[in-house]
Amino acid sequence: MVRSPSGRKGRFAALWAVLVSLVVLGIAACSPGTSPSVPPAVVTQASRAAVSGGAPSTERDLTVGGIRRTYLAIGAAGKPGRPLLIVLHGRGYTARQESIRTGFLPYAERGLADLVYPQGTANSWNAGHGCCGRASAANVDDVGFVTGVADDAIRYFGSDPKRVYLVGYSNGARLTFEEMCRHPALFAGFATYGALPPAMCEGPPKPVLIAAGAADTLVRGEGSFTGTVAQWRSRDGCPSADSVTHSGPLTLTTWAGCHDGTAVASALYHGIGHPWPAVKAGEVPFTAGVGAQAAAATVMWNFLTAHPA
């Protein structure tokens, strides 16, 4: 049975009213082995209250590569053993904005997950290959930052190190692909929306869900969605047999029984472009209403948590 997060009714409307002008800037997305040890991440300041809601939230500071960085940590520390979900925001958005828009908060509120939203430099990520924004121009080590965040958050929450998952949207999705290529052993699986990898990489099989809007011209400009999914199926050694389900605009195709018990899934949203697929449109900017069963948070959570390392 598909599980969906509980509905939210404008809890963060005031926050979005203040930040809406910044949101508009993020509509355009960027264009263009063995896991090494996680770099040291030093906590330089005590946690601070960050996001209001039904789960405890803090903003934690790290120093990675000599640069002070921050991330939102949402969930109760001291309750070990939960999965850790790291979500990378799109370009032009903040970690706080993405925590509201993406719809994963109910899982932390219900004590099902430790939830983390890292903050990119000038609201952008250096995903390599010329992408994207100020982070790329400054050659910021965002791959090292995300690995440092994972290491620190596992210690802070007491998360299950065998259930660390990475999710990315748009520019964050590009960094997710790069992170999985560089540090595959750190994550049990990953999911992306609104971007394709600039190149494939070798590595161990990993569960992956690749999602996009069928009308997303930005994704079409990056390559072939179906071709990318086929490449990951080949990489993971998946059989040709698939299962297909439909929910509203979503066509979800899954190839199970891949090498090492992994799976590959394709989530294609018909009639939708680059906006994030949410339960309802209009509650937060730049979302497309698709219903609870088809919402990206629901689909990604169900897929990822079915595949521990």
Secondary structure as UniProt FT lines:
FT   TURN            11..12
FT   HELIX           13..24
FT   TURN            25..26
FT   STRAND          42..43
FT   STRAND          48..49
FT   STRAND          57..64
FT   TURN            65..66
FT   STRAND          67..74
FT   TURN            77..78
FT   STRAND          84..88
FT   TURN            91..92
FT   HELIX           95..101
FT   HELIX           105..109
FT   TURN            110..111
FT   STRAND          114..118
FT   TURN            122..123
FT   TURN            129..130
FT   HELIX           133..137
FT   TURN            138..139
FT   HELIX           142..157
FT   TURN            161..162
FT   STRAND          164..169
FT   HELIX           171..182
FT   HELIX           184..186
FT   STRAND          189..193
FT   STRAND          208..213
FT   TURN            214..215
FT   HELIX           217..222
FT   HELIX           225..236
FT   STRAND          243..247
FT   TURN            248..249
FT   STRAND          250..255
FT   HELIX           259..261
FT   STRAND          264..269
FT   TURN            270..271
FT   STRAND          276..278
FT   STRAND          287..289
FT   TURN            292..294
FT   HELIX           296..305
//
